[in-house]
Amino acid sequence: MEKNSSLGNGLGGKSIILRLEMNTKEIKFGQVASAIFEAGGDMVAIDVIQASGDVTVRDITITVTDSVDVQNVTSRIRSLKGVRLVNVSDRTFLMHLGGKIEIQPKVPIHNRDDLSRVYTPDVARVCAAIQEDPKKAYTLTIKRNTVAVISDGSAVLGLGNIGPYAAMPVMEGKSMLFKELAGVDSFPICLDTQDTEEIIACIKALAPAFGGINLEDIASPRCFEIEARLRDELDIPVFHDDQHGTAVVLYAALINALKIVGKSLDSIKVVVCGIGAAGVACSKILLAAGVKNIVGVDREGALVAGNSYANSMWEWYAEHTNPERLQGSLKDVIQGADVFIGLSAGGILSREDVQSMADQPIVFAMANPVPEIKPEEVEDIVAVMATGRSDYPNQINNVLCFPGIFRAALDCRATTINEEMKLAAAEAIASAVSDEERNPSYIIPSVFNQNVVKAIRELVVKAAIDSGVARKIPRE
């Protein structure tokens, strides 16, 4: 009987593995390969699992495009005489089996003496030392180098409110990136509550074990209050990456884009579309950097001071932006703009809108998976284009920010991550692209550029010390 363990839906556009049991008397492998190709699959690997007599078992790795239904391939295989489809596996799901991270001890336990030192009774002396001087937790526990990645599952990627269980794979992935890119230990924690007060209480109760808190995928506007309260009530860095990671990388990209077009921060008009968590944070960092003319647009059109908004953050936003009090839709306010920043929805920006912008327009269309406008629609009229996608040049990706900024914050034992540190992180990211390398298709470094974390650490530690939030001057 066929065993269907495809491990989930959404296999289209992915790499999958077919385990086939073949009777070599009845069918040749070439016939199987032809059937896969004719059904739209591209074979990339073949592994012989078992061979005995006339029966062979093979794992066939194939890729399919987004337009190809995996059912076409599997149905064609099932129709072949002499072949049994044993199993269909998605390689992404296989990578997640049992989770993607684990905890490893730093010292072995071989005998009773080792046991007494790490657990009991000798560990009591360490506990007493920390009780006498709580700061020793930074040197005698994992607190020195460990961050909690915390979510309530209410705004996960483009999936929305999927809850804490479904959010865990994303948080695990974030923990992997912390370790791989910056040597920061972290642990994913998904809370089974979406009540603001309960979330704050839970995180405060967990905080003693960690040197920093990375908030992730918490819906707006609740995320603003949660972060603000925790920043006030804890003495360790609290950083909502969906807000500030996006803002830091966006500003880094803008630094280099403006160098290409020869414009200055204080002279440009910026239109931000989508005033949620990321939109607010992006606007705040640009204001701190010296941008004077920002116009925010959301569902109700341009945000204007004096209007009443149900969202309290929109009230703040309107009071601090749009100095000319422009009103109307995106189409109205984008005229003459130097920069468009999209954090909203796919397809809402038209070619005509871009044509109405100032000379040498800069367009950052960061909606995922579909940007506000596709680069190919305006590549002949924009000076610089960036998106949130990896299949276009200039991807605005939070991964460039959070490992390095937490590496710095932990190393200098910062009490917070302030605006000065964020600006420094953006400048460090921008500096990873040299004058010789910089061009319209390369304004932001690759997430695999090994110089980025080092550059961020150096500048952010300095900014923390200069702004008075560092409790330690780290060794180089």
N, C-alpha and C positions, 0 to 999 in steps of 0.2 A: 504494500500500500504506500502511496506517495506521502511523504512527510513534508508538510508546508510550514517551514519556520522562517519565513521571510523577514521576521523581526520588526515589521512595521510597514507603514504606507510611505508613499512619496518616493518610490525608487526611481522614477523617471528622471533623466538627467544626471544619474549617479553611476558609480561603478558597482556592479553586482557580481556575485560568484554563483555559478550553477554547478552543482554536484551531479554528475551523470554516471549512471551505471550502463555500460554498453556491452552488448553481445557481439563480439567481433566476427562471428559467423554470419550474422544477419545484417550488419551495417559497418561501413568504414568511417573513420573519423572525418575524412574529407567531406562526406555527405553531411555530417553534423555541422562542420564549420560553414559549409555553404548555406545551410538552413538558417544559422544564426545571422550570417551576413545579409541574406535576403530579407530577413525579418527586421533589419535595421540595427543589429548589434555589431559592435566593433570588438573583436577578440584581441586582448592584450596580454594574456598569460594562460598557460596550460600546465597543470600539475597532476602527475599520475599519483593517485592515492593508494591504489591497490590493483594488482594484476594477478589473476590466477586462471589458468586454462583459457577458456573462451570469453571470460568476463573481465572487464577492466573498469575501474572507477576513477574518474578524473574530475578535478575542479577546473572549471573554465571561467576565467575572469573576463567580463565584457563591460564595455561602456555603452550607454545609450544617450541620445540627445534628448532635450526636453520635449521634443515633438513625438518621440517614440514611446508607445505604451509598452511597458515590460511584458504585459500579457501577450503581445504579438510574438515576442521571442519564446516565451514559455509555452504558448499554445503550439507554435511550430515544432518545438522540441517534442512535445507530447504526441504529436501526430506521426513521428518517425517510428517505424517498426524496428525493434531491437534496442531501443533506448528507454531507460526509466529515469525521469527527473526526480532525484532523491531529495534535493534541498535547494532553496533559493535564499541567498544571504546578501544583505546590503553591507558593504565593507565599512560604511560609517557606523552602522549599528554594531558590527562586530568589534570595532574599536572601543565602544562604550560598554561592552559586556563586563559586569562586575565593577563598573565605575572606572575612571581614568587616572585616579591618584591613589596613593597608599602612604602609610606612615612607616618609616624605618627608624630603628634606634641608632643613635650615633656611637654607642659603645656596646660591646658584647657582654652577655651575662653567662659566665662559664661555671661559676661556683657560688658557694654561700657568701663568700666575702664580697663578690661583685653584687650579689643580691642585696646585701645589707647596705652597701653604699648607694645603690640607686633607689632602693625602696625602704626597707626597714631593717635595723633600727637607726642606722647612721643618717638617713635622710632627715631625721628630726632635727639635727644640728643646722642643716641648711634652712629648714622651715623657720627655726628660731631666729636665725640671722636675718631673714627677710621680715619677720614680724618686728624685729627691733629696728630695722631700717628698710621700709618698703621699696626704696629706690633700687635695692639690690635684686629685685625681681628682674631688672633689665640685664643683669649679669649672670644670674643663677637659674633663670628659666627661659623658656622659648619666647618670652615677651619681646626680647631684644630684636628678633628678626621675623616676627610672625604677624600676619594681617588676617583679619576675618573678612571674607567676602560674603556679604549679607543681602538677601533679597526677600521680598514677600511674594514674588511671582506675579506681580500685578501689571507689569509692562515689559514683557520679555521679547527682545528682538522685535520682529514684526508680527509676533504671534498674539500680543495683547495679554490679557489677564488669564494666564494658564495655571496659576496656582503654584504652591511650593514644591510639590513632587516633580512636576514637569519642568520646573526652572532649574533643577539640580544639575543637569548636564552642562548648562551654560556656566554655572558657578564653578563646577569642576574644571571646565576649560580655562576659566579665568585664573584659577589657582595654578594650573599647569604653566600658563604664560608668565605669571609672577616668578615662578621658580626658574623656568628655562631662560628668560630674558634678563632677570635681575638678581637671581639667587635669593629671592624673598620667599620664605615659607608662608603658606596661607592655607586656610581651610574654608570650604564652602558651607554656609549655613542658610537654610531656607526656612523662614518662620511661617507657621501655620496660623497667621493672623494678618489682617489688613487694617487693623485699628491703629490709628496713629499713636495713641498713648501706650498701647500694649507693645508696639514695635519699639518705641523709645525705651520702655522699661526693660524689655528683653535685652536690648543691646547694651544698656548700662550695666545690667547684671552680668553680661558676658565679658565686658571690657577688661577686667583685671588680667585676663590671660593673654591679651593681644597688645601689640605696639601700635596698631592702627586699624581703622575700620574703613573698608571699601563698600559703600552702599551701591547696589546694582539693581537695575530694572524695577524701580519703585515708581508707581504712576504719579504724574503731576495732577493737582498741585500739592498732594500730600507729601511728596518728597522734599519740598522746600522747608516745611515746618520740621520734619524729622531731622534733616541735616542741620538746620539752624539750632534746634534745641540740643542736639547731641554735641555740636561744636561748643556750645555754651557750658554744657554740663559735664563734659569729659576733658581730661588733660592729655589726650592722645589725638592724632590727626584723624579727622572724619572727612571722607571725600566721596561725593556722589559722582561716579565716573560718567554716567550718562550726561550729566550737566558739564562738569569741568574738564573731563578728558576730551570730550568733543570740542569744547571751547579752546583749550590749549592747542590742539592740533590744527584747528581751523585758523587760529591766529598765526601759527607758524607758517601755514600755507599762504596766508594773506601777506605776511612780511615779504616772502619771496615773490609773490605775484605782483605786488606793488613795485618791487625793484625792476621787474620786467617792463612794466608800462610807464615807469618813471613818475608815479604819483605818490603823494605823502598822506599819512594817516589823517592829519588834521584838515585836509582839503577835500576828502572824498565824501560822497553820499552813499550810504549803505542801506539796502532794503533787506530786512530779515523777514522771511515768510515762515510762520509756524512758531508761535510764542508759547511753547511748552517749556519743559525743563531745560533742554539743550538750547533752545532759542534765547531764553533769558540769560543763561550762563554765557553764551557766545556774545550777546550784546554787552553784558557786564565787563567781560575781559577787553572788548574793543573800546568801551568807554574809558576803562582804566589805562589803556594803551595810548589814548589821545584822540580817538575818533570823535568828532563833534556832531555829526549829522547821521543819526540812525533812525530809520522809520520801520516800526514793527507792524506786520500785517497778519491777521488771523481770520477766523471765520466771519467776524463782524466787520472786516475791513481794517483800515489803518487804525492803530490805537492812538487816541488823541487825549491830551490832558483836559480835564474838565468833564469828560464823559464818565458815566457810571458803569462799572463792570462787576459782574458777580465774582469773578476771579480776582482776589486781592492782589495777586502778583501782577495782573494786568494793570491794576490801578497804579502800582509802583512804576511799572514799565512806562506807562503813558506820561507820568510826571517827569521822567528822566530822559526821554527820547523825543523824537519828532519836533525839533525846535521851530520848524516853520508851520507846525500844526496842519500838515497835509491831511486831507480826508479822502475817502473813497476806497476803491478796490485795489488789488495788486496792479492791475493794468493802469490805473490812474497814477499811483505813487511811484512806479518804477521808472517813469519817464525822467531821463537825465541822470539816473543813478549810475555810479561808477562800479558798484559791487552788488550782486544779488547773492544772498545766502539762503538756501532752501533747506528747511527742516520740517517739511510738511507732507505733501502727498505727490505721487507720481503724475506727471502730465499736466500740471496746472500752469506752467510757464510756456508761452508760445514764442515762436520765432519773431513774431511782430513785437512782442514785449521786449525781447533782447535788442531788436533794432531800434527801439525807442530809448535805449540807455545811452549814456555818454560815450564818447570815443574810447576805443580800446576797453570794452566792458569785460569785467571779471565775473564769471558765473560759477558759483559753488552749489551744485544741485545735489544735495546729500540724502534725499529720501531714498529708502530701500524697501523692496528690491528695485523699484522703478523710480528713477530720478525725476525731478520736476520737469526737466527737459533732457532728452538724450543728446550726448555730445555730437553725434553725427548730424543732428538737425541744425546745429549752429556753429559747426567747426570753422566755417568760412567767415564768420562775423564776430566771434569772440576772440579776445586777446589771450585769456587763460581760462581753462575749464577744469573743474574738479568735481568728483562725485564721492559717494560712499562705497562704491563697488570696486572689486579687485580686478575686474576685466576691462577697466578703462584706466588711462593714466591718471596720476594724482589722486590716489585714494585717501580720503580723510578718515583715518582709522585710530580709534582710542588706544590701540595697542602701543602706539608710539609714545604715549604719555604715562599711563599709570604705573608700569614697572619702574621706570626711572624716578618718577616723582616720589614714590613710596620708598625706593632705595635710599634716596637722599633724606627723606623725613625720618626714617628709622635710624640712619647713621648719625644724624645730629640730634636725635631724640626730640624732634620738633613737637611742640604742644598743639600745633594746628598746621594746615596747609593754607597759607594766606594768598592774597592777590599777587603780592610781590613774588612769591614762589611760583605761581602759575605763569606769570609773565616771563620769569626766568626760564621755565621749562619750555615755553614756546620759542624763545630766542635760541635755546640750545638745539631744539629740533630743526629750526630753520637753518642754523649754522652748519648742520650736517650735510647740506647741499652747498657745494663750493661755488664761487663765482663762475668758474669754468664749466661746471656741470649744469648750472641753472638755465632752464629754457621753458617754454610754455607747457611742455609735456613732462617736466621734471622740476616741481617746486617743493616736493615733500619726499623725504627719504623712505626707503623700504623699511617695513617692520622688521626685517632681518638684518638691517644695518647694525653691526655690533658697536659702532661708535656712538649710537644715540643714547643709550642708557648712561654711558660714561659721561657724555657731555651734559646730560640733564642733571646727573648727580652733582657735578662740579658747580654748575651755576645755581642750582636750587639750594644746595648747602650754604653757599655764600649769601643768597637772598634770605635764607632763614636766620643766619647769624646777624646780618645787617639789620633785619627787621625785628630782632629781639625775641624770636620764638624758639631758637635753638637752645637746648639744655646741655649740649656737649659739642665740642669742636673735634670732629673725627680726624683720625689719621688719614693721610692720603692713601 
